[in-house]
Amino acid sequence: MAVGEVRDIDAVPGTTGEAQAERSEAPAPLYAAEVAVGGAALALALLAWAGLALAHARHYSLAAAAGLTLVALAAVVLLARAGASRRPGGRPRLALDPPGLVMVGVLALITAVLLFPGFPYGVGDKDPGGYVSQGILMARTGDWAMNDPVLDKARIPRVALASPGARLPGQWIEHAQVPRRTIPQFYHLWSAALASAFAAGGYTGLANLNPLCGVLAACLAALAVRRVFGLVAGSLAGLLLAANMLEVWQAKYLTSEVFTQVLVLGSILGVVLALRTGWRLPAGVAGLLLGLGFLARADGLVLILIAVGIGCVLIATGRFDARAGWFAAGLTLTLPHGFLQAYHFARLYTISVKLPGATTVLVAMAVPLALALALRRFARPLGEWVARLIAEPRVQLLAGAAIVGLAVLLLAVGFLRPRLFGIDYFNYNGRVIRSYDEQALRRLSWFFTLPGFALMVAGLAYLALRRWSAAAWALVLPGLLLFPLYAYEAQNSSRLMWWNRRFVPVVVPAVIILIAVALAVAVAWTGRWRWPVRLAGLAATGALLAVFLGQSLPLRHHHEFAGSFEIGQRVSRLAGDRQGVYLWQSPGGRPVSATSLFASPLWLQEGEISALLPRRPDPGYVRSFVRGFPGQPVFVVSAGGRALAGYERVGLRPVDRVRATLPFWAESDTSRPSRAGAVPVDFTVWRVAGT
């Protein structure tokens, strides 16, 4: 679609461009950029899935994961060559599409400059450290969890715990297993992807996988939007997404949000391609990627339920065609593994996040499906009447007006929520604190700006008040549905760079896409006040990019917790060629300590044994580790340079004192964090006499 054809998106019968090609007999083209970027996203997703399947079987290796990935990709290529299409003629023709290739190339370069390098995050105090440690554990041992010798009562009669269910923070005890296993928190697909990155490229490969995901996400968003709204809208969507601070931070931070965003945007691109070209294969790939999202994050289940609901509507209205069937088949391929992880391997985490039980979820899927099939079987005229009604331009106009009005109302309530309903509190890990959910939109406006929200509404109006396009709704519907849910209650810490991550996988791309559509319409405006509107669109684009880049560019020179991997390796080397046993001083409620930063990484990343000391001095506790691990060096780690009082009788000898300053982006509950700080690290490692 050319720049000047933004106005022609499936608007009225007889339009030109891709919308008309969708309804013609000639196959619509498949662009080279879509194949390249979509193929890269699919390859990454399959590599992570293969690695996770092997790790769950306790046999991960990079060679095996890569081999399974190549087999799966070969199967996709064979399906593509077989011409999985609604047409007898087979697959769409491949078009070189120089404008699309230039768009993706320039966007990838700009995004890479903004996102690389990723943060070398090797500490264990927050979620990134948990994912990193488990990824290195998988690469090092081939297993997704660990048999924990410290939990063997024949060795250690009593061990100090970080909490009733956790040996160390984020490392939970699976009491149902014998021997006892310590299982990492969270779902494991992202850790499996990090395992392959670490196995292939070491610490550099691991740290830079998430920026690579950010580049893929920006290109996927641009290609999907370009298919529906044209080259200008696609370019703006990719550029604005790449420049936004929420995206930049999470793409450099080693959490699962941007990787999940790749899965979601890849699924959306697949749906759009299936709708635009009539080809079934992209729909199957879209279903597979959406299902993998449930292996990456627990709230991926919500997107699956949305997809099931849409499928039921298609069945009831007689619109469920072969493309929808292929989507369902792709989703079905991944769901068994998703349920196995959620309700077996990671069942403790599933319980902790209050996800419904497996039976409840299956019933929630099966009952609407049964009702849809019954309606189709016994009330077919009713379903077909509803389909015809929805297709009426007047009905679409009225429904679109209602959607826009509801969006405006929800935004108004969201911004006025503190005045309307007062301060909101919630229970965060046993502490009742102010949640700041009542200020969700105000906090998000620091990153999108108030004019950005106004442009989002304008983009939604452009989509909803015209002739509806299934492909256009596919771009933003998941984000529109999840935005009010997360804005109402994020169920997360109130620290800002931590709290807003829940919006990143689905909501942030949807908001950016709607903003880009509004800007593209203004920039390519051909109606009255042509040049004033175009100039206003250009000015708004420049202003938004200036704000976004002003927030994001300072992160280019920030390296969160740089030096942390080296500290872990330094401490590990103290044990020589034997496995060391490190007993860490209890954090004692301190938010940041050597114990919270390095106890878990030393265990999972370096293969040493870590355990906490009890809060009260207990020399007998240290001796139990000396007896339980004969022939292995035993160390005590204390804050500062002084030996721990009460342990004089075990003969502590200092072997190393670590003093360093680690970069740390300032956290805040009340304003947008905009500067770097530092975390001082000062601890001493003492060797127990006779070990």
Secondary structure by P-SEA (a helix, b strand, c coil): cccccccccccccccccaaaaaaccccccccaaaaaaaaaaaaaaaaaaaaaaaaaaccccaaaaaaaaaaaaaaaaaaaaacccccccccccccccaaaaaaaaaaaaaaaaaccccccccccccaaaaaaaaaaaaaacccccccccccccccccbbbbccccccccccccccccccbbbbbccccaaaaaaaaaaacccaaaaaaaaaaaaaaaaaaaaaaaaacccaaaaaaaaaaaaacaaaaaaaacccaaaaaaaaaaaaaaaaaaaaacccaaaaaaaaaaaaacccccccaaaaaaaaaaaaaaaaaaccccaaaaaaaaaaaacaaaaaaaacccaaaaaaaaccccaaaaaaaaaaaaaaaaaaaaccaaaaaaaaaaaacaaaaaaaaaaaaaaaaaaaaaaaaccccccbbbbbcccccccccccaaaaaaaaaccaaaaaaaaaaaaaaccccccaaaaaacaaaaaaaaaaaaccccccccccccccccccaaaaaaaaaaaaaaaaaaccccaaaaaaaaaaaaaaaaaaaaaaacccccccccccaaaaaaaaaaacccccbbbbbbcccccccccccccccccccccccbbbbbccccccaaaaaaaaaacccbbbbbbbcccccccccccccccccbbbbbbbbbccccccccccbbbbbbbbbbbbbcccc
